Amino acid sequence: DVVASMSGIDFLRKMFAGELPHATMMQQVGLTGGSAEPGLVVFTAVPGPEHYNPIGSVHAGFTATLLDSAMGCAVQSMLPQGRLYITLEFKVTLIKAVTRDTGEVRAEGRALNVGRRVGTAEGRLIDAGGRLLAHATTTCLVFEADAR
């Protein structure tokens, strides 16, 4: 109800300002910060050993979670009051391995098109040196808050 009571960008700005809570899932990826502007949302996190898979690198779920969140919120940042979104599908392409030595990573989500029923966005995960670690795309369903 809180999300639906304000525009998407207003909700996101309050969330990043600490006035509203982040999704609890973001605790799992070690969120360190972020920002929101219309059509652009950024999340930062530091991968650690708690994110490792059995083969000694950061699990792809870490990358997927950050990119899904950044892209979906980029769509949300374009929505007026009373409109919500949900991810319908997303695709992630992993470019470089992420380890605890990678340091802080930046997930950038950019809205490509947000219409009455569908929103699309792209995302990039980059390291502090600007190297591309992964990229992604998403399609989101946009709907009236009272339709859920």
N, C-alpha and C positions, 0 to 999 in steps of 0.2 A: 504494500500500500504506500509506503514511503517513496519507493522508486517511482510509482505512477503519479505521485502528487506534484512532481516537478519535471522540468525538461531533463533530458538525458545529460546534457552538459552540466547543468546545475547540480544534479545528483553526483556526478563524477567529481566535480570540483570540491564538493563538500566531503566526499569520501577521501580524496587525496589530502584535504586540509585536516583530516582527523575528526571532523564533525559527525561523520557517519562511518560505520565499520566497513572494512573490506570484507570480501567473501572469505569465509574461514578456510577455503581451499588454498588461498594465497599464503597461509601460514606454512603449508607443506613445502612451498618452493622457496621460502626464505626471502620474501619480498622486502626490499630495502627502500623503495620509494617509487615515485612515478608522477605523471602529470597528465592533464587532459585539456585539449583545445578542440574546437569543433572539427571533427574529421580526423584527429590525430590523438592517440592515447599511447603513453609510454609506461612500461613497468620495468623496474630494475630489481635484480636479485643476484645473490652470490651462490653459485653451486658449491656444494660441499660433499663430504663422504656419505652423508645421510641420503644423498640423491643417487648413489652409485647402483649400477646393476652388477650381476655376478662377474662380468668380464672386465671390470675395472675402469669404466667410464660412466659419466652421468647418464642415467636412464632417459630415453627419448620422451618419456612422460613429463619430465621437467620442462623440456623445450616445448612440447605440445601444449602443456598447461599455460605457460607464459604467452605463447603466440595466440592460442584460442581466446585467452582473456583480453589481450591487447586488441585483437581484431574485433571481437564482439563488442568491446567497450567503444571502439572507434565508430561502430554502427550506432551504438546507444547514444554517443555524443551528438548525433544528428537528429535524434528523435524529439518531438515535442512532448509536452506534458500529456500523460494518459496513454502513451504508446510504449510498448515493450518489445523485446526481441528474444529469440532463442536460436542457438546455433542449430542449423540443419545438417551441415556437413563442413568439414575442413580437411585440407591436405597439407602436410608438412614435408618438406624436403630437407634432410639433414646434410650439411655440407662438410663441416669439420667436427671432430669429436670435442665434446665439452668435458672438462675434468675440473677437479677442485683447484688446479693451477690456472685455470682460465681467468679467474677473478670475476668481478662484477660483469654481468651481461645486461643488455638493454633490449627489451622486446618492444618494437614499434608497430602499432597497428594503424593503418590508414584506410579510411572509408573510400571506396571507389564509387559506389552508387547506393543511395538509400531512398527507396520508394515507399509507396503505401503498404506493400505486402512483402517486399524482398529487399534485403540489404546485402551488399557484398563488400569485402575488404581484403587487403593484403597485409602481410606481416613480415618483419625481418628481425632476426635475433643476431645482434652484433656484440663483439667484445670491446673492451676499453680501447683497443687499437684500431677500431673501425672495421675489423675483419668480419665478413659475413659467416655466421655459423649455421644458419638455417633460414629458410623462407617458407611462406605459407599463403594460402588463400582460404576464404570462408564464404559461405552463403548462409544468411540468417533469415528466419521468418519474422516479419514485423507484424504486430497485432495490437488491438485495443486492450488495455489493461483489464477491462471488465469482461473480456472474452475468455479469460483463463479459467 
